[in-house]
Amino acid sequence: MNTKASILDIAKSTITMESNAIAHLSDLLTDDFANATELIYNSKGRVIITGIGKSAIIANKIVATLNSTGTPAIFMHAADAIHGDLGLILKDDVVICISKSGNTPEIKVLVPLIKNAKNKMIAITGNTDSFLGQQADYVLNAYVEQEACPNNLAPTTSTTAQLVMGDALAVSLLKLRGFSSKDFAKYHPGGALGKRLYLRVNDLSSVNQKPQVSLNATLKEVIIEISEKMLGVTAVTEDSKIVGIITDGDLRRMLSKSDEISQLTAKDIMGSSPKTIDEDAMAVDAKELMEEYGISQLLVEKAGKYAGVVHLHDLIKEGII
């Protein structure tokens, strides 16, 4: 028996089974989904998401997705709710209960308490005829024919369906709110993804030194400037404007080609068409320019005047690359 082939067959079968179940979810959508989305969108409160067992884990993930896309949400474990945590639910909150069967003991105790408090309730369940399905104001049908587990017991396909239904809800709300990449960055300021959305060139170049020489600077002055500022480059400026650039590579190429170097000036060595970027540009734009031209530094401008240097290492340090 080929064990590796057998394992791959099992994996492929699992993926196929779950993907087919997910594809079927779109056929189960009704007006309840649209109504539930509008209910949350128009609510003055938060979304409280609850469940038991594996559904509770899915609830936690949906809470995280909603919070990161502009919809305030809180997780409440169904078992803890009936032992004191029910106080989490405030007057204007919308409650989402997640349960495959819709008939677990905790759900049967919790649901009447929520309804007594007059909070609107949305069910994500695989059994629309269940206690939960019948009691909820809106039902999102997450029915799956069977679990990927060969014994049809371990929650696999069903929890994936719950998660996808939660994602569909979150993305629908995101669209309704006009949630932009700038909004996303506001909620994700610490990660590399957020930095790609909010970090600007000036945030990087402003902490670097600002190497520059005049057109008539001697070779020695150029070498000293590049060495002291430790960015592998210097701008050549005139009246605060960039007129050229000299890199470590330019110096090496010049030294390998010329024996008469004592009279050389910056004007003789520089490249006259340097790649520049405005200080207000996004750092990710600097990354794309560097990749396009195969370079490690960009000279930075502010209102048409030289403002500094952004280096490839700055982008790597901040996780942009």
C-alpha positions as CSV (number, residue, x, y, z in Angstrom):
1,M,0.0,0.0,0.0
2,N,1.3,3.5,-0.9
3,T,0.8,5.4,2.3
4,K,1.6,8.8,0.8
5,A,-0.8,8.3,-2.0
6,S,-3.5,7.2,0.5
7,I,-3.0,10.3,2.6
8,L,-3.2,12.5,-0.4
9,D,-6.4,10.8,-1.5
10,I,-7.9,11.4,1.9
11,A,-6.8,15.1,1.9
12,K,-8.2,15.7,-1.6
13,S,-11.5,14.0,-0.7
14,T,-11.8,16.2,2.4
15,I,-11.1,19.4,0.5
16,T,-13.5,18.4,-2.3
17,M,-16.3,17.5,0.1
18,E,-15.9,20.8,2.0
19,S,-15.7,22.9,-1.1
20,N,-18.8,21.3,-2.5
21,A,-20.7,22.0,0.7
22,I,-19.5,25.6,0.7
23,A,-20.6,26.1,-2.9
24,H,-24.1,24.8,-1.9
25,L,-24.4,27.5,0.8
26,S,-25.2,30.1,-1.9
27,D,-28.3,28.2,-2.8
28,L,-29.5,28.3,0.8
29,L,-29.4,32.1,1.1
30,T,-32.8,33.7,1.6
31,D,-34.1,37.2,2.4
32,D,-33.2,36.4,6.0
33,F,-29.6,37.0,5.2
34,A,-30.2,40.4,3.7
35,N,-32.6,41.3,6.5
36,A,-30.1,40.2,9.2
37,T,-27.3,42.2,7.5
38,E,-29.5,45.3,7.4
39,L,-30.5,44.7,11.1
40,I,-26.8,44.8,12.2
41,Y,-26.0,47.7,9.9
42,N,-28.7,49.8,11.3
43,S,-28.3,48.8,14.9
44,K,-27.0,51.2,17.5
45,G,-25.5,48.4,19.5
46,R,-22.9,45.7,19.1
47,V,-23.1,42.2,17.8
48,I,-22.9,39.5,20.5
49,I,-21.9,36.1,19.0
50,T,-22.4,33.0,21.1
51,G,-22.1,29.2,20.7
52,I,-21.0,26.0,22.4
53,G,-18.2,23.6,21.6
54,K,-16.6,24.0,18.1
55,S,-19.3,26.6,17.2
56,A,-17.9,28.7,20.0
57,I,-14.5,28.7,18.3
58,I,-16.0,29.7,15.0
59,A,-17.9,32.5,16.9
60,N,-14.6,33.8,18.2
61,K,-13.2,34.0,14.7
62,I,-16.3,35.8,13.3
63,V,-16.1,38.3,16.2
64,A,-12.5,39.0,15.2
65,T,-13.4,39.5,11.5
66,L,-16.3,41.8,12.3
67,N,-14.2,43.9,14.7
68,S,-11.4,44.3,12.2
69,T,-13.9,45.4,9.4
70,G,-15.8,48.1,11.3
71,T,-18.6,46.2,13.1
72,P,-18.2,46.1,16.9
73,A,-18.6,42.5,18.1
74,I,-18.2,40.6,21.4
75,F,-17.9,36.8,22.0
76,M,-20.1,35.3,24.7
77,H,-19.8,31.6,25.5
78,A,-23.2,30.0,25.6
79,A,-22.4,28.0,28.8
80,D,-21.0,31.0,30.6
81,A,-24.0,33.2,29.5
82,I,-26.4,31.1,31.6
83,H,-24.1,31.4,34.5
84,G,-23.7,35.1,34.7
85,D,-22.3,36.4,31.4
86,L,-25.7,37.3,30.1
87,G,-25.1,40.7,31.5
88,L,-22.8,41.3,28.4
89,I,-25.9,41.9,26.3
90,L,-27.1,45.5,26.3
91,K,-30.4,46.9,25.1
92,D,-29.5,47.6,21.5
93,D,-27.2,44.6,20.9
94,V,-28.0,42.1,18.2
95,V,-27.3,38.5,19.2
96,I,-26.0,35.8,16.7
97,C,-26.3,32.2,18.0
98,I,-24.3,29.5,16.2
99,S,-25.2,25.9,16.5
100,K,-25.1,23.0,14.0
101,S,-28.1,21.2,15.5
102,G,-29.8,24.2,17.1
103,N,-31.0,21.9,19.9
104,T,-28.1,21.8,22.4
105,P,-29.2,22.1,26.1
106,E,-27.3,25.4,26.5
107,I,-28.9,27.0,23.5
108,K,-32.4,25.9,24.7
109,V,-31.8,27.6,28.0
110,L,-30.1,30.7,26.5
111,V,-32.5,31.5,23.6
112,P,-35.6,32.3,25.8
113,L,-33.5,34.6,28.0
114,I,-32.4,36.6,25.0
115,K,-35.9,36.8,23.7
116,N,-37.2,37.9,27.1
117,A,-34.8,40.8,26.9
118,K,-36.2,41.8,23.5
119,N,-32.9,41.6,21.7
120,K,-33.1,40.6,18.1
121,M,-31.5,37.2,17.4
122,I,-29.9,35.7,14.3
123,A,-29.3,32.0,14.0
124,I,-26.5,30.3,12.1
125,T,-27.6,26.7,12.1
126,G,-27.6,23.6,10.0
127,N,-31.1,22.8,11.1
128,T,-33.7,25.4,10.4
129,D,-36.4,23.3,12.0
130,S,-34.5,23.2,15.3
131,F,-35.5,25.0,18.5
132,L,-33.0,27.8,17.6
133,G,-34.2,28.0,14.0
134,Q,-37.7,28.4,15.1
135,Q,-37.0,31.0,17.8
136,A,-34.6,33.2,15.9
137,D,-35.8,36.4,14.2
138,Y,-33.6,35.5,11.2
139,V,-32.1,32.2,10.2
140,L,-28.9,31.8,8.1
141,N,-29.0,28.3,6.8
142,A,-25.6,26.6,7.2
143,Y,-26.8,23.1,6.4
144,V,-24.2,20.5,5.2
145,E,-25.0,17.0,4.1
146,Q,-22.3,15.3,6.0
147,E,-19.0,16.0,7.9
148,A,-15.7,15.3,6.2
149,C,-15.0,13.1,9.2
150,P,-15.4,9.5,8.0
151,N,-17.7,8.8,11.0
152,N,-19.7,11.9,10.2
153,L,-19.1,13.0,13.8
154,A,-16.2,15.4,14.2
155,P,-17.3,19.0,13.2
156,T,-15.4,19.7,10.0
157,T,-17.6,20.6,7.0
158,S,-20.2,22.1,9.4
159,T,-17.8,24.5,11.1
160,T,-16.3,25.5,7.8
161,A,-19.9,26.4,6.6
162,Q,-20.5,28.4,9.7
163,L,-17.2,30.3,9.2
164,V,-18.0,31.0,5.6
165,M,-21.5,32.3,6.5
166,G,-19.9,34.6,9.0
167,D,-17.4,35.9,6.4
168,A,-20.3,36.5,4.0
169,L,-22.0,38.6,6.7
170,A,-18.8,40.5,7.5
171,V,-18.0,41.3,3.9
172,S,-21.6,42.4,3.2
173,L,-21.4,44.8,6.2
174,L,-18.0,46.0,5.1
175,K,-19.5,46.9,1.7
176,L,-22.5,48.6,3.2
177,R,-20.2,50.7,5.4
178,G,-18.0,51.7,2.5
179,F,-15.1,50.4,4.6
180,S,-11.9,51.4,2.9
181,S,-8.2,50.4,3.0
182,K,-7.6,53.4,5.1
183,D,-10.2,52.3,7.6
184,F,-8.6,48.8,7.6
185,A,-5.2,50.4,8.4
186,K,-6.7,52.2,11.3
187,Y,-7.8,48.9,12.9
188,H,-4.5,47.1,12.0
189,P,-1.8,49.7,12.8
190,G,0.7,47.2,14.2
191,G,1.0,44.6,11.6
192,A,2.9,44.5,8.3
193,L,-0.4,44.6,6.4
194,G,-1.5,47.8,8.1
195,K,1.9,49.4,7.5
196,R,1.5,48.8,3.8
197,L,-1.7,50.8,4.0
198,Y,-0.6,53.8,6.2
199,L,3.2,54.1,6.2
200,R,4.5,56.9,4.1
201,V,7.9,57.6,2.6
202,N,8.5,60.5,5.1
203,D,8.0,58.1,8.0
204,L,11.1,56.3,6.9
205,S,13.3,58.9,5.3
206,S,12.8,61.4,8.2
207,V,14.8,59.2,10.5
208,N,17.7,58.7,8.1
209,Q,20.6,61.1,7.6
210,K,20.4,63.4,4.6
211,P,23.5,62.9,2.4
212,Q,24.1,65.7,-0.2
213,V,27.0,67.3,-2.0
214,S,27.3,70.2,-4.5
215,L,28.1,69.8,-8.2
216,N,31.6,71.0,-7.5
217,A,32.3,68.7,-4.6
218,T,35.6,66.8,-4.8
219,L,35.8,63.0,-5.0
220,K,37.1,63.0,-1.5
221,E,34.1,65.0,-0.3
222,V,31.8,62.6,-2.1
223,I,33.3,59.6,-0.5
224,I,33.3,61.1,2.9
225,E,29.6,62.1,2.6
226,I,28.5,58.6,1.4
227,S,30.6,56.9,4.2
228,E,29.4,59.2,7.0
229,K,25.7,59.1,6.1
230,M,25.8,55.3,5.7
231,L,23.1,55.0,3.1
232,G,25.3,54.0,0.2
233,V,24.3,57.1,-1.8
234,T,24.4,60.9,-1.8
235,A,22.2,63.4,-3.6
236,V,23.9,66.1,-5.7
237,T,22.0,69.3,-5.2
238,E,21.9,72.8,-6.5
239,D,19.7,75.5,-4.8
240,S,18.2,72.6,-2.7
241,K,17.0,70.8,-5.8
242,I,18.2,67.4,-6.9
243,V,20.3,67.5,-10.0
244,G,22.0,64.1,-9.7
245,I,22.8,61.0,-7.6
246,I,26.0,59.2,-6.7
247,T,26.0,55.7,-5.3
248,D,28.6,53.3,-4.1
249,G,28.3,51.5,-7.4
250,D,29.0,54.7,-9.3
251,L,32.2,55.2,-7.3
252,R,33.4,51.7,-8.0
253,R,32.7,51.9,-11.7
254,M,34.5,55.3,-11.9
255,L,37.6,54.0,-10.1
256,S,37.8,50.9,-12.4
257,K,37.6,53.0,-15.5
258,S,39.7,56.1,-14.7
259,D,43.3,56.5,-13.6
260,E,43.1,60.3,-13.4
261,I,40.7,60.9,-10.5
262,S,42.3,63.8,-8.6
263,Q,40.4,66.5,-10.5
264,L,37.0,64.7,-10.7
265,T,34.0,66.4,-9.1
266,A,30.5,65.2,-8.3
267,K,29.3,66.5,-11.6
268,D,31.7,64.2,-13.4
269,I,30.6,61.1,-11.5
270,M,26.8,61.5,-10.9
271,G,23.9,60.0,-12.6
272,S,21.8,62.9,-13.9
273,S,18.4,61.2,-14.0
274,P,17.9,59.9,-10.4
275,K,14.7,58.1,-9.4
276,T,12.8,60.2,-6.9
277,I,9.7,59.9,-4.9
278,D,7.5,62.5,-3.0
279,E,7.7,62.3,0.8
280,D,3.9,61.9,1.0
281,A,3.9,58.8,-1.2
282,M,3.1,55.5,0.4
283,A,6.0,53.4,1.4
284,V,4.6,50.5,-0.6
285,D,5.0,52.8,-3.7
286,A,8.6,53.2,-2.9
287,K,9.0,49.4,-2.8
288,E,7.4,49.1,-6.2
289,L,9.7,51.7,-7.7
290,M,12.7,50.0,-6.3
291,E,11.6,46.7,-7.7
292,E,10.8,48.1,-11.1
293,Y,14.2,49.7,-11.5
294,G,16.3,47.2,-9.5
295,I,17.6,49.9,-7.1
296,S,18.1,50.1,-3.4
297,Q,17.6,53.8,-2.7
298,L,15.3,56.5,-3.8
299,L,15.9,60.2,-3.3
300,V,12.9,61.9,-1.6
301,E,11.5,65.3,-2.5
302,K,9.2,67.7,-0.7
303,A,7.6,70.4,-2.8
304,G,10.2,69.8,-5.5
305,K,13.2,70.1,-3.2
306,Y,15.5,67.5,-1.8
307,A,14.2,66.0,1.5
308,G,16.2,62.8,2.1
309,V,16.7,59.2,1.2
310,V,14.6,56.1,1.6
311,H,16.5,52.8,1.5
312,L,15.5,49.2,0.7
313,H,16.6,48.3,4.3
314,D,14.0,50.7,5.7
315,L,11.2,48.8,3.9
316,I,12.5,45.4,5.0
317,K,12.8,46.6,8.6
318,E,9.2,47.8,8.6
319,G,7.9,44.6,7.0
320,I,6.9,46.2,3.8
321,I,9.0,43.7,2.0
